[in-house]
Amino acid sequence: MTDTKENHMNIYLSIGRIFFGVGIIGIGVLHFFYPGIRPIILPELTNIPSDLSFVAYLIAMLLIVAGFVIAIGKKFNSVSLFMGIIFLALFLLGHLPWSLSGGSFNKYWVNTNKVIALCGGFLAISTIQAPEPGNKIMQWLGKIAPFGKYLYAIMLYNFAVGHYNNLQGISNIVPKYIPFPEFWTFLGGVALMGSAISIFSGFKVRAILMLLAINLFIWLLSLHLYYNILYPQWQEGENFTGSLTCLCFCGTALVISQTASETKSNAL
């Protein structure tokens, strides 16, 4: 019975890691099809001078290599940890200042939250069967990794609040073939808020984050891919970025569902 449970855990961890890695690879690949640095990495740099275009390609290669290492599952812990630190720096030094300067729910708000969630995903993946740190630097950096799930939860909470504060606006994003858009928008906010509370409280993390992963995968198929097909060139490929980040978030939810500790009284 224990072996079966461990096998299922390993399968979910592998799927989550592969989803995340493929999503990161995809974000890197987008840099070869659209100009400049993608807004999910740094805002307002899509129109960089042509003589600096190599910077975008270097970022692309970094993302592709890191995503590939994570997806194949070979010596990925250190790579994930370092990428988590890089994305934390992108959040603090790149996205957060722009988001704060624009006021509440500005055009930078979505990517700011996505970046902190991607940071959390990298850190969460770095904890999967992590080996003992080889030096003091890795030991120090490794202390940050357990906070990855909380960074991810911050995104869930903020997006849930966004669903409630702009119910009508977000319901307009629901594809036309799906009836009762406001109901599904509200329910989506409940799923995001409940998952955030679960992570912060340690309550039923395994079950709730598994349900979140299923929910996000359904959104990927029914919403994000729908807009990819209809509007592939919208804002220079931002619909593709939405699909890829959704895939990453789905993978992160799977990983957290298998690695996060739960309160003893509520552990499954």
Sequence and secondary structure as in RCSB ss.txt:
>XXXX:A:sequence
MTDTKENHMNIYLSIGRIFFGVGIIGIGVLHFFYPGIRPIILPELTNIPSDLSFVAYLIAMLLIVAGFVIAIGKK
FNSVSLFMGIIFLALFLLGHLPWSLSGGSFNKYWVNTNKVIALCGGFLAISTIQAPEPGNKIMQWLGKIAPFGKY
LYAIMLYNFAVGHYNNLQGISNIVPKYIPFPEFWTFLGGVALMGSAISIFSGFKVRAILMLLAINLFIWLLSLHL
YYNILYPQWQEGENFTGSLTCLCFCGTALVISQTASETKSNAL
>XXXX:A:secstr
 HHHHHHHHHHHHHHHHHHHHHHHHHHHHHTTTSSSS TTTSTT TT  GGGHHHHHHHHHHHHHHHHHHHHTSS
HHHHHHHHHHHHHHIIIIIIHHHHHHT TT TTHHHHHHHHHHHHHHHHHHTTT    SSHHHHHHHTTGGGHHH
HHHHHHHHHHHHHHHTHHHHHTTS TTSS HHHHHHHHHHHHHHHHHHHHHTSSHHHHHHHHHHHHHHHIIIIIH
HHHHH TTTTTTHHHHHHHHHHHHHHHHHHHHHH    GGG  
